[in-house]
Amino acid sequence: MYRSKLLFGFLFCFSLTACRKKELPASSPNPSNTGSINIKLNNVVGSKALGLGELVSYTLSNGETFTVKTYNYYLSNFVFTDENGNKFIEPESYHLAMASDTNSLQFVIAGLPTGQYSTLEFLIGVDSVRNFSGAQSGALDPKYGMIWSWSTGYIMAKMEGYSPQSPNPDKSISYHIAGYKGAYNTLQKVKINLSQKVTIVANKASTISMQSNLATWFESFTFLGFSKLPSIGSEGLNAYNIALNYSSMMSVTKVENP
């Protein structure tokens, strides 16, 4: 009797363990049961489309005018949360948007389990870990000119152009926003509750159209104006204030489901 109970207990434990082992693969998405999201970016300045070059001028609420030569920014660490609270974290999630390169204004996030996603989160900038990881590739390749040095880290966002109000002899303006640690950390976390949920269907792609508004950088009382602050090229309070301003620059304009 004792042996039979012992044998039963052993078999029960063995079967329970076996069941648990079978459950493990279910925690990883099945490639045949996942879909993707196309992210499409559109750059604007206020209500106007962003154009590069001296022929396209923009006016701020303070009356200052400017043109844009360069407009780059990093979007990273994408996280999607479904209606049940489950999170999908994009691996190796680093994307560099450059207004001069239309190909960079669209990218694909793949491998999302099927379901409906209601929240989107990401960083404007490059997280602290990757800021001191040495020479890197892909969107983080130094060839794009978005890093100062391995000690000071990546430029989270960059804007260059011209303004008649600039005191510089060539009327240039330049804002290289960086700093990933301390009181003036310029990393900005964005969380967007989607008014229309993203539906992920196996082997199909949904599309999220997003808008980046450059005007938010300068439409704040913390911005001193092109006449007093024509450039930022180091970490500190001025860079931090611009980053706070552009924390609201990203918005979702459209969701298209398959």
C-alpha positions as CSV (number, residue, x, y, z in Angstrom):
1,M,0.0,0.0,0.0
2,Y,2.8,2.4,1.0
3,R,4.7,1.6,-2.2
4,S,1.6,2.2,-4.4
5,K,1.0,5.6,-2.7
6,L,4.7,6.5,-3.2
7,L,4.5,5.4,-6.8
8,F,1.3,7.4,-7.3
9,G,2.9,10.5,-5.7
10,F,6.0,10.1,-7.9
11,L,3.9,9.7,-11.1
12,F,1.7,12.7,-10.0
13,C,4.7,14.9,-9.5
14,F,6.3,13.7,-12.7
15,S,3.1,14.4,-14.7
16,L,2.8,17.9,-13.1
17,T,6.4,18.7,-13.9
18,A,5.8,17.5,-17.5
19,C,2.8,19.7,-17.8
20,R,4.7,22.7,-16.6
21,K,7.4,22.1,-19.1
22,K,4.8,21.9,-21.9
23,E,3.5,25.3,-20.8
24,L,6.8,27.1,-21.2
25,P,6.8,27.5,-25.0
26,A,3.4,29.1,-24.8
27,S,5.0,32.1,-23.1
28,S,7.0,32.9,-26.3
29,P,5.1,34.2,-29.3
30,N,4.5,31.6,-32.1
31,P,5.9,33.2,-35.3
32,S,2.8,31.9,-37.2
33,N,0.6,33.7,-34.7
34,T,2.2,37.2,-34.8
35,G,1.8,40.3,-36.9
36,S,3.6,43.6,-37.4
37,I,3.2,47.3,-37.3
38,N,4.3,49.8,-39.9
39,I,5.3,53.1,-38.2
40,K,5.0,56.1,-40.6
41,L,6.4,59.5,-39.4
42,N,5.4,62.9,-40.7
43,N,7.3,66.1,-39.7
44,V,5.5,69.4,-39.3
45,V,6.1,72.8,-37.8
46,G,2.9,73.9,-36.2
47,S,0.2,73.4,-38.8
48,K,2.6,73.4,-41.7
49,A,4.5,70.5,-43.3
50,L,8.2,70.6,-42.6
51,G,10.4,71.6,-45.5
52,L,14.2,71.7,-45.6
53,G,16.0,74.7,-47.1
54,E,16.0,78.5,-47.0
55,L,12.9,78.8,-49.2
56,V,10.6,77.5,-46.5
57,S,10.3,79.8,-43.5
58,Y,8.3,79.4,-40.2
59,T,7.2,81.9,-37.6
60,L,7.0,81.4,-33.9
61,S,4.4,83.0,-31.6
62,N,7.1,85.4,-30.4
63,G,7.5,86.7,-33.9
64,E,10.9,85.1,-34.6
65,T,11.3,83.3,-38.0
66,F,13.5,80.4,-39.0
67,T,14.3,77.9,-41.7
68,V,15.4,74.3,-41.2
69,K,18.4,72.6,-42.6
70,T,18.6,69.5,-40.4
71,Y,16.0,67.7,-38.3
72,N,16.9,64.4,-36.7
73,Y,15.6,62.5,-33.7
74,Y,15.9,59.1,-32.1
75,L,12.8,57.0,-31.1
76,S,13.6,53.9,-29.1
77,N,12.4,51.3,-26.6
78,F,9.0,50.8,-28.1
79,V,6.4,49.0,-25.9
80,F,2.9,48.1,-26.8
81,T,0.3,47.1,-24.2
82,D,-2.8,45.0,-25.1
83,E,-6.2,45.2,-23.6
84,N,-5.3,42.5,-21.1
85,G,-2.3,44.4,-19.8
86,N,0.2,42.2,-21.6
87,K,3.3,44.1,-22.9
88,F,5.2,43.6,-26.1
89,I,8.7,45.0,-26.0
90,E,10.5,45.5,-29.3
91,P,14.0,43.9,-29.2
92,E,16.9,46.1,-30.3
93,S,14.5,49.0,-30.5
94,Y,16.4,52.0,-31.9
95,H,15.2,54.1,-34.8
96,L,16.7,57.3,-36.2
97,A,14.3,59.6,-38.1
98,M,16.0,62.1,-40.4
99,A,14.0,64.7,-42.3
100,S,16.5,64.5,-45.1
101,D,16.0,60.8,-45.7
102,T,12.4,59.7,-46.4
103,N,13.4,56.0,-46.0
104,S,14.1,56.7,-42.3
105,L,10.6,58.0,-41.7
106,Q,9.1,54.6,-42.0
107,F,10.0,51.4,-40.1
108,V,8.5,48.0,-39.2
109,I,8.0,46.6,-35.7
110,A,7.6,42.8,-36.1
111,G,6.7,39.9,-33.9
112,L,3.7,41.2,-32.0
113,P,1.3,38.5,-30.7
114,T,-2.2,38.7,-32.2
115,G,-4.6,40.8,-30.2
116,Q,-5.7,44.4,-29.7
117,Y,-3.2,47.0,-28.4
118,S,-4.4,50.2,-26.7
119,T,-1.2,51.8,-25.4
120,L,2.1,52.8,-27.1
121,E,5.2,53.8,-25.2
122,F,8.7,54.8,-26.4
123,L,11.6,57.1,-25.6
124,I,12.7,60.2,-27.5
125,G,16.4,59.6,-27.4
126,V,18.8,56.7,-26.6
127,D,18.6,54.9,-23.3
128,S,21.5,55.3,-20.8
129,V,22.8,51.7,-21.3
130,R,23.4,52.2,-25.0
131,N,25.0,55.6,-24.5
132,F,28.2,54.1,-23.2
133,S,28.3,50.7,-25.0
134,G,31.1,51.6,-27.4
135,A,31.0,51.7,-31.2
136,Q,27.6,50.5,-32.4
137,S,25.9,49.8,-35.7
138,G,22.5,50.2,-37.3
139,A,20.6,53.4,-36.3
140,L,23.3,54.0,-33.6
141,D,26.2,54.0,-36.0
142,P,28.4,57.1,-35.5
143,K,28.4,57.8,-39.2
144,Y,25.0,59.6,-38.8
145,G,26.7,62.3,-36.8
146,M,24.3,61.8,-33.8
147,I,26.9,61.2,-31.1
148,W,29.5,63.5,-29.5
149,S,31.7,61.0,-27.9
150,W,31.6,57.8,-25.9
151,S,31.8,59.8,-22.7
152,T,29.1,62.4,-23.4
153,G,26.8,60.0,-25.4
154,Y,24.3,60.3,-28.2
155,I,22.5,63.4,-29.4
156,M,18.9,62.6,-28.7
157,A,17.6,65.1,-31.2
158,K,19.1,67.6,-33.5
159,M,17.8,70.7,-35.3
160,E,19.9,73.1,-37.5
161,G,18.9,76.0,-39.6
162,Y,18.9,79.8,-39.9
163,S,17.1,82.7,-38.4
164,P,17.3,86.5,-39.1
165,Q,17.3,87.0,-35.3
166,S,20.4,84.9,-34.8
167,P,23.4,87.0,-33.6
168,N,25.8,84.6,-35.4
169,P,27.5,86.2,-38.5
170,D,26.0,83.6,-40.8
171,K,22.6,83.7,-39.0
172,S,22.8,80.0,-38.2
173,I,20.9,78.3,-35.4
174,S,21.9,74.9,-34.0
175,Y,20.4,72.7,-31.3
176,H,22.1,69.4,-30.4
177,I,20.1,68.0,-27.4
178,A,22.0,65.4,-25.4
179,G,22.6,64.3,-21.8
180,Y,21.5,60.9,-20.4
181,K,22.3,61.2,-16.7
182,G,22.0,63.5,-13.7
183,A,19.7,66.4,-13.1
184,Y,19.7,67.4,-16.8
185,N,18.8,64.0,-18.3
186,T,17.2,64.8,-21.7
187,L,15.6,61.4,-22.2
188,Q,11.9,61.8,-22.6
189,K,9.4,59.0,-22.2
190,V,6.2,59.2,-24.2
191,K,3.0,57.3,-23.5
192,I,0.1,57.5,-25.9
193,N,-3.3,56.0,-25.2
194,L,-4.6,55.0,-28.6
195,S,-8.1,56.3,-29.3
196,Q,-8.3,53.5,-31.9
197,K,-6.8,50.2,-30.9
198,V,-4.2,48.5,-33.0
199,T,-5.4,45.1,-34.1
200,I,-2.7,42.6,-34.8
201,V,-3.6,39.8,-37.2
202,A,-1.3,36.9,-37.9
203,N,1.0,37.4,-40.8
204,K,-0.5,40.9,-41.6
205,A,0.6,44.5,-40.9
206,S,-1.2,47.3,-39.2
207,T,-0.1,50.9,-39.6
208,I,0.4,53.7,-37.1
209,S,0.9,57.2,-38.6
210,M,2.7,59.5,-36.2
211,Q,3.4,63.2,-36.4
212,S,6.5,65.1,-35.0
213,N,6.0,68.8,-34.4
214,L,9.2,70.8,-34.4
215,A,7.5,73.9,-33.2
216,T,7.1,72.4,-29.7
217,W,10.9,72.8,-29.2
218,F,10.6,76.6,-29.1
219,E,7.0,77.4,-28.1
220,S,7.6,77.7,-24.4
221,F,8.5,80.4,-21.9
222,T,11.7,78.4,-21.1
223,F,13.0,79.0,-24.6
224,L,15.0,82.3,-24.6
225,G,14.6,82.9,-28.3
226,F,17.0,82.7,-31.3
227,S,18.3,86.1,-30.6
228,K,19.6,85.1,-27.1
229,L,20.1,81.4,-27.5
230,P,21.0,80.6,-31.1
231,S,22.7,77.3,-30.3
232,I,23.0,74.5,-27.8
233,G,26.0,72.2,-28.1
234,S,26.5,70.8,-24.6
235,E,24.6,69.2,-21.7
236,G,22.9,71.3,-19.1
237,L,19.8,73.3,-18.3
238,N,19.2,74.8,-21.8
239,A,19.3,71.4,-23.4
240,Y,17.1,70.0,-20.7
241,N,14.5,72.7,-21.2
242,I,14.3,72.0,-24.9
243,A,13.9,68.3,-24.2
244,L,11.0,69.0,-21.8
245,N,9.4,71.1,-24.6
246,Y,9.7,68.4,-27.2
247,S,8.4,65.7,-24.9
248,S,5.0,66.5,-26.4
249,M,6.1,66.7,-30.1
250,M,5.0,63.2,-31.0
251,S,1.3,62.3,-31.6
252,V,-0.6,59.5,-33.4
253,T,-2.7,60.8,-36.3
254,K,-4.1,57.6,-37.7
255,V,-4.3,53.8,-37.1
256,E,-5.0,51.5,-40.0
257,N,-5.8,47.8,-39.2
258,P,-5.9,44.9,-41.7
